[in-house]
Amino acid sequence: MAVVFVGVFTVVAVLLRNTPTGVFFQVSDQIAMVGIGVLLACGALWFTRPKVSADAAGIDVRNLLGTTRYPWEVVRSVSFPDGAAFARLELPDDEYVPVMAVQAIDGDRAVAAIRELRRLHRAATRQ
């Protein structure tokens, strides 16, 4: 989608000066159109940022705004509630952290990811 945004807005910018509408567009208008396409592309790419990685010591969750590491000792469980869009880490005091990298729409890949995270959590908290 990011490439499409940049491509469409670049084409519009090139064709902008050749429109017989009676409006006179300048080079700055064309540059602004390409800039809007680039900003929309950056917005689309922002949604590809979520990531989760885990090891025997803990789990790193990178969502849209930041990355946080949680040791397995503070994670009560890894869950995927019915109807939820994302998996989540259940923390003490009824708090939770969404794991946006594991989405319901991923189907079997999400199931495999949850099983692996739960396996790592069980192995780390049995000690």
JOVENPE-V724142 format. One record per residue. RES is the residue in one letter. PHI is phi in whole degrees, -180 to 180 (none if undefined). PSI is psi in whole degrees, -180 to 180 (none if undefined). Layout:
res = [RES | RES]
phi = [PHI | PHI]
psi = [PSI | PSI]
//
This chain:
res = [M | A | V | V | F | V | G | V | F | T | V | V | A | V | L | L | R | N | T | P | T | G | V | F | F | Q | V | S | D | Q | I | A | M | V | G | I | G | V | L | L | A | C | G | A | L | W | F | T | R | P | K | V | S | A | D | A | A | G | I | D | V | R | N | L | L | G | T | T | R | Y | P | W | E | V | V | R | S | V | S | F | P | D | G | A | A | F | A | R | L | E | L | P | D | D | E | Y | V | P | V | M | A | V | Q | A | I | D | G | D | R | A | V | A | A | I | R | E | L | R | R | L | H | R | A | A | T | R | Q]
phi = [none | -62 | -65 | -63 | -57 | -64 | -63 | -63 | -70 | -70 | -62 | -61 | -65 | -67 | -81 | -60 | -80 | -102 | -93 | -88 | -95 | 92 | -96 | -101 | -94 | -101 | -61 | -63 | -66 | -65 | -64 | -63 | -63 | -64 | -61 | -63 | -61 | -66 | -63 | -64 | -64 | -63 | -63 | -67 | -70 | -60 | -76 | -92 | -72 | -56 | -154 | -133 | -143 | -138 | -142 | -66 | -90 | 178 | -132 | -104 | -117 | -113 | -103 | -66 | -110 | 176 | -117 | -135 | -103 | -119 | -68 | -60 | -64 | -93 | -91 | -77 | -164 | -109 | -129 | -140 | -59 | -58 | 82 | -79 | -83 | -129 | -73 | -153 | -99 | -87 | -113 | -60 | 61 | 58 | -95 | -149 | -124 | -70 | -109 | -68 | -75 | -110 | -111 | -60 | -67 | -77 | 60 | -63 | -65 | -66 | -62 | -63 | -65 | -63 | -61 | -68 | -64 | -67 | -64 | -64 | -64 | -62 | -63 | -79 | -96 | -77 | -64]
psi = [-35 | -42 | -39 | -44 | -50 | -43 | -48 | -46 | -28 | -43 | -44 | -40 | -40 | -41 | -9 | -39 | -11 | 19 | 134 | 51 | -9 | -6 | 137 | 112 | 141 | 173 | -35 | -34 | -40 | -43 | -39 | -39 | -44 | -40 | -40 | -41 | -41 | -42 | -42 | -38 | -42 | -39 | -40 | -41 | -25 | -32 | -6 | 1 | -34 | 139 | 148 | 137 | 141 | 153 | -170 | -23 | -29 | -168 | 136 | 125 | 118 | 110 | -159 | -33 | -5 | 171 | 135 | 140 | 132 | 121 | 149 | -25 | -28 | -8 | 119 | -40 | 164 | 120 | 163 | 83 | 150 | 132 | -4 | 149 | -28 | 158 | 170 | 155 | 125 | 125 | 170 | 161 | 37 | 27 | 157 | 160 | 123 | 142 | 88 | -15 | -18 | 101 | 149 | -33 | -16 | -11 | -118 | -34 | -38 | -41 | -45 | -41 | -44 | -44 | -42 | -42 | -40 | -36 | -45 | -39 | -45 | -45 | -37 | -29 | -5 | -22 | none]
//
